[in-house]
Amino acid sequence: MSEFDPRDPWQNGQGPAGGSETGAQPDQDQTEHPSTGAGETNFYDFSQDPSAYERGYQWNFEDYDRSAQAVKPVGRRSRGMTMFLTLLLGVLIVALVSFAGIGVYTVVRGLAQQNQLPQKSPGLTTDVPGIEINDVPQVPDTSTEDGRLTAKEVYNKVAPSVVGVIQYQTGSDNTLQAIGQGSGIILTSDGYIVTNQHVIEGANAISVVLADSSVYDAQLVGADERTDLAVLKINARQQLSYAEFGNSDQMEIGDVVYAIGNPGGLEFAGSITDGIISATNRSVQVQDSPYVMKCIQTNAAINPGNSGGPLINEFGQVIGITSSKLSGVDYEGIGFAIPISSAQGIISDLMEHGYVTDRVRLGITGRAISKSLAQQSDIPAGILVEEVDESSDAAGKILVGDIITHADGQAIQSFSDMWEILAQFKPGDTIQLTVYRYLADGERSQTLEITVTLLEDTGSNS
């Protein structure tokens, strides 16, 4: 099938002037029967002379002559009047032709002056007929008066501080194998780098690739599964270019943002995409964990390999750490970044202590029972306890199989509910828990009020 040509009336659905809306050509097999009424032209009757098909169409002079003879004059005009009318008609025709010629010349000249094509650059040629290829206009690559940078300026400012992160794991042959790649942001000139925790999770070794393609071994300083953040350290041979950070709390929906990273891995290292902030404070579950974070939503393209890279405002400031996207055939342009204002304290703790300080934990692991699941199973919603840390105060008080329905008097239906409540406490504080428990016979249950002393969370999952 030939390509669609919008200039072809048979393809664009309009058809020729006076034609059908669908543009279908007349069916040559259909026969139109001529009228045989008086005074109308008779069509040649091929049935009376079959050989006419081979000779082709011929004018029926006999019928034409007869029809001409049948027309009778309606009256006679004087010869003088006829000559006068003939001369007058000739003068009018000459005048109309003259004025039409002047008008056409004026219109054509005016259009030509208005639509002059720009001069083609010297030496620039094209093999496409009828198309002129011109130089791209030289637009100044300078920032606006209020300090906003162009996309080129943003890239030139931030790209040197974006790195590639490669994680290695020991294979079956006891050798290190690269099994994942992501992005990172240089925090300091002496080599501290932030990335996502899921980028380096389970790694036996980590390497970092700088913007100039130099490669360094990296040490894991600290990681936090709950916020999906990790800090690395390399010992570079020179002072590194590091990022400038901006206040993400001041960003608003509709603000222009850019993402720089390595989508698909180092093969596409240093790619930049742009978009806007689509929403703020989106609740997003951390990959393969029960934790929920508040994130910036953006339509700037974020792909596997971008994780750990920067989300940047128009001033060249990093305001987020790209972490995830909604994927699948039903989603497009929905990516998320951890707000830098929320990450600041986490990053500082990881750099200084290797874990997040003043964070508490109960000492249990479990899974959430939603309200809908609870109704189906005829049990209360809450956290179903699957394991108890023997070193915690919960040991001996809370049992495997218990369901924690309330904490500090507030109903619990998810882990995010629990973390929001625990965030108000410090290590050593006590918390009141309401626990639903089946009795030993499995047929009866009871509700208990239990007080537990909270532990400091140094990075464990409990």
N, C-alpha and C positions, 0 to 999 in steps of 0.2 A: 504493500500500500504506500502511495506517495505521501510525503509530509503535508500537513495542513497548511494551506496558504490563505491567510485572511483576505487577500486581495482577490481571490477567485470566488465569484458570486455563487458558483455551484457548490463550494465547500463551506462558505460562511453561513449558509442557511437562509439567505435572503433571496437568492435567485436573481435573474436579470430583471430589468424594469418591466413591470407588468406580469412577471412570472409568479409561480406559486411560492408560499412561505418556506417550503422545504427545499426549494431549488431543484426539484426533479425535472429532468429534461423531458420534452414531449415524447410520448410513446409512438414510434414510427409505425407500429402495427395497427394502431387505432385509425379508423377511417372516418373522416368528417364528411357528412353528406351535404352537398351544396343545395341551397334553396333553388327551386325552379320557378319562383314567382315571376311575374311580369316585370321587365325592366332591370333584372339582375343578371350578372355575368354567368353564363353556363360553363361548367367545367367539362373538360374533355372526357368523353365516355370511352374508356379503354375496353369495355366489354364488347363494343361494336367493332373494335380493331385491335385484336390481341397483339399484333406485331408491333404496336406502338410502344410496348414495354421495352423492346430491344432498341428502337430508334431513339428513345428518350422523349422528354416532353416537347411538344411542338404547339405553337400558337394556332388556334383555330380561326384562320383568317375569314373563312366563310361565315361563321357565326358572328364575328366582329363586324363584318361588312353589313350583315343583315340588321344587327342592332343599331348600327350607325344610320342606315337608311330609314329605320323606323322612327328616328327622331325628326320631328317636323319643326320648322322655324315658327317662333311665336309672333314674329312681326318684323318689319323692315325699318331700319333707322336711316336717317339722311346721311349721305356720304360726307358732308362737311362736319357733322357732329361726330362721326366715327373717327375722322382724322384728328379732330381736336382732342378727343378723349385719348387717342393713341399717343399724341405728343405729350399731353399732361402726365400720362402714366409713365412715359420714358423719363421725363424730368424728375418725377418723384423717386423712381428707382435709382437714378444716378445720385441724387442727394442722399438717400438712405445708405447706399454703399459707401459714399465718401465719409459720412459721419461715423458709420460703423468702423471703418478702417482706422480713423483717428482715435476712436475710443479704445479699440483693442490695443493699438500701439501704446497709448497712455497707461492702460492697466498693466500690460506686460512689463513696460519699463519700470513702473512703480514697484511691482512685485520683485523684479530683479534687484532693484536698489535696496529693498527692505530685507531681502533674503540672501544677501551676499555671503558666501561661505568664507570662513577664515582661511588665511593663506596656510598652505601645508608647509610643515617644517622642512627645511632643506634636507634632501637626502632621504626623507621618510617615504616609504613606498608601501603599497598594499596590493595583494593579489585579489581582493574582493571587489568586484565591479560595483561602482556607484557609491562607495563608502569612503569618506575622508577620515583618516585617523590623525588626531591632533595631539599635541603635547598636553600633559596634565597641567592645569594651572598651578602656579607656584603660590601655595597658601602659606603664610608665615606660621611656623611651628612654635608659636610663643603662647605663654599663658595669658589668661584674661586679666582684667584689672583687679578682680576680686581674689586672685590667686589660684583659680582653677587651672589645672594643667590639661593639655591636650593628651590624647591617648598615647602619642609618641613620647611625650615628656614623662607621663606616668610610667611607661615601660622602661625608658632609659634610667629613671630614678630607682625603680624597685627591682627590676630583673636581676641586677648583680647580687642581690641579697636572697634570691630564691635558689634552692639547691634540690638535687635529686637524692632520695634516700633509698638504699637497696638493703633488704634484709636477707640473710643467709641462714639456712638450717642444715643440720647434718643429715646427709642422705644414708641410704642403706649400705653404701660402700664406705661409710665413715668419712666422707669428704664433704666440704661445705658446698651447698648449691644455692644459687640465687632463686628465691621463690616468690618475691614480691618487690614492687617498686612504688614509691610515692614521692611526695614533695616535702619541703621544709623551708623554714624562714630563719635567716641568721639574726640572732638577737643581739649579739655583742661582737666587737672587733676581735676578741680573743677566742671565738669559736663556739659559743653556745648557740644551739639550734633548737627550735621548737617544731614538732610535727604531731601527727595523730598517734595515739596509743595503738590503734589497730594496725598501723603501718608497720610497727616493729614487734608486735605481739608474737611471742614464741621464738624470737630470733636467737640464734647462737652466735651470730656476728652481724655487724652493721657497717656499711660504708656510705660515705657522702660524696656526691659529685657536685663540684662548684660550677658556676656559670662559665668559667674559663676551661671546663672539662677536666680540671685536676681532681684526683680522687684521694680521699683520706679515710683511714679507719676511724670509726666513731665509737665512743663509749656511751652506754646508757646511764644517764645521771639519775633519772627518776621517771616513773610513769604513773598515770592515774586513770584507771579504767572508767571510773564514774563520769569523768568529764572528757574522756577520749583524748587526753593530752599526754605528751612525752617530751622530755628534754634530753638532747644529745650534746656531746662535747667532742670537738676535733682539735688537734694541735696543728694549726696551719703554719706555714712558713712565713706568712706575711699578715699584716693587719687586714681584716676582712671588712667588706662593705656590708653594713647592717641596716635593717629596715627602720623606718620611722613609724611609730604607732599613733593612732588617733582614737578619740573617745567615741566608741560605738554607741553609747547612750544618746549621743547628739544626732545620730543618723535617723532619717525619716523615710517613710515609704515614698518611692518615686525618685530617690537620690540615685545618681549614676554611680555604678561601681564597676570594677575590673577584677578579673581573676587571672593570675599568672601561675603556671605550674607545668606539670609533665603529663598531660592526658594520654593514657595508653602506655605510659612508661617513658624512658629516656629517649626513645626514638623521636618523640615529639617534644623534647625538652624546651622550656622557655616559651611555651605558647601563651598568648594573651587572648582573652575573650571579654566582652563587655555586656552590660545589662543594667538593670535597676534593682533597688531593694523592693521586693514584692510584698514582704510582710516582716514584722519583727515579733520577737517573743513566741516563735512557733515551738510547740512541744514536740521534740523528736527523740525517739528511743535510740540509745547508743547501740551501735552494731553488735549483735550477738550478746547482749547483756540486758539486765532488767532496768538499767538506769535511763532516766529521761532528762534531756537538756533543753534549755530555752535557746533557740537559734535564730539567726537572720536567714530569711528566705530570699533567694535571688533567682532571676532567670538567666544570669550569666552562665554560659555552658561550664558545667563541672562534671568531669568524667573520672573513672578509675585512673589513678595516677596523679590526679589533682589533690588528693587527700593530704592535708598538712601544709598546703600552700596558702598564699595570702589572698584575702578579699580586700580590695583597695578602693578608697574614695577618690574624688576628683582632685584632691590635693596631694596625692601620692602617699597617703598615710594608710597603713594596714589597720583595718577596723574589724577584721574577722579572720578566722582560720578555717578554710574550706574543709568540710568533713564528710559530707554524704550528699546523695541525691535520690529522689524517687525514680526508680527505673521500671521499665516495662512498656508494652505497646500502648498503654492507656495514659502514659505520663510523658511530658516533654517540658523542659525548661523549669524544673522545680529542683533547685539545689539549696544546700544549707551550709552555713558557716557558724562557728562558735564565736560569739561576740568577744572582742579583745578585752572589753571592760570586765567581763565575767571571768575571762581566762587569766587576767593579770596576776591576781593573788595566787592562783594555782601554779602558774609558771614560776613565780618568785619562790614559792615553797619548794617546788621540785628542784630548782637550781641550788637552793641553800640546804635543804634537808633530805632531798630524794623522795619525799612524800608530802602529802598535804597535811599541815598541822592543824590541831584543834578540831579535827573531825572525829566523830564518835561512831561506834558500831555496837550492835547488840550482842554479837557473838553467835548468831544463827545464820543458816542459809535456808532458803525455801523457794516457793513459787507462789505467785499471786492467784487468788481465786476471785474472779470478777463476780459482780452481782448476778449477771445472767447465768454463769456457770453454777453459782451457789443455788439459784432457784431450781435449776435442772437436777442438781444432786441432793437437794433438800438439806443443805448445810449452810452455815453463815459465810459471807464474803470476808476476805482478809488474807493473811499470809500463812500458807500451810508450811509448817516447819519440817524440813527434811534432814537437817543436821545441826548439832549443837556443839560449839567449841568448848572442849572440856576445861580450857583455861579461863573461860569467861564466867561472870557471875550468873549467867543464865543456866549454866550446867546444874542439873538437879532440880531446877525450878520449872524450866520449860522442857517438854518432852517431844520427841519426834512424833509427828501426827497431830500435834496441837495446831489450832488455828488462832492466830493473833487477830482479833477483830477490832480492837481499839488501842491507841497509844496516846497517853496524856489526855484521855477523855475524847479523842477525835477518832471517828470511824476510819477504818483502813480498807481500801479496795484494790490498791496497787502498790508497787514498790515506790513509785513517785510520791504517793501519799506519805509513806513511811519516811522517805528521805527528807521531805519538807518539814516534817515534825522533828526529826533528829537533828536537823540543821540548827535548831534553836538551843541545843544543849552542848555542853563541853565535856571532855573526858572527866570521869569521876562523878558526874551528876547522876541522879537516879531518875527513873521514868516508870510510871504506872502503866501496866499492860493488862488488857482484858483478854483472857484466853478461853477458847471453847475446846473442851476435851471429851473424847469418848472414854467411857470407863472400860475396865478390863473385859467385861462380858460382851462388849461391842454393841449392846442394845440400848444402853443408857448413856447420857452425857451430862456434863456439868460446866458451868461457867465460873472461872476463877479470876481473881484480881491478884496480880503478881508484880512486885517491885524489883527492878533490875538495875544494877550499877553499870553505867556505860563505860566501854573501853575506848582507848584512843585508836583510831584507824590509821595504820601506817602503810596502807596499801593492800591489805588483804581483802578478800572478796566478801567477808562476813559482815 
